[in-house]
Amino acid sequence: MNLSCFKATYLADEVWFILNESYRSTTPRDAIVYTLAEVKILAERSESARRIAHEAKKLVGAKVNKQPGLPELPRQ
């Protein structure tokens, strides 16, 4: 398994996990893709926040970004 770019199931969907954007071209064009940076941000959020972000990725290919100025939340 290439740990820089691999496929897995997340919330019943096939998703690709990539080290960074340079690996995006190795995934299918219509794939749901998470970068390592996005995963690190989502790991600090609640399950409901992760589900909302996942739905946004499925619908419009949204990206997860850390928002400056927002308070850090405790892990749940």
Secondary structure as UniProt FT lines:
FT   TURN            3..4
FT   STRAND          5..10
FT   TURN            11..12
FT   STRAND          13..18
FT   HELIX           21..26
FT   TURN            29..30
FT   STRAND          32..35
FT   HELIX           36..43
FT   HELIX           47..60
FT   TURN            68..69
//
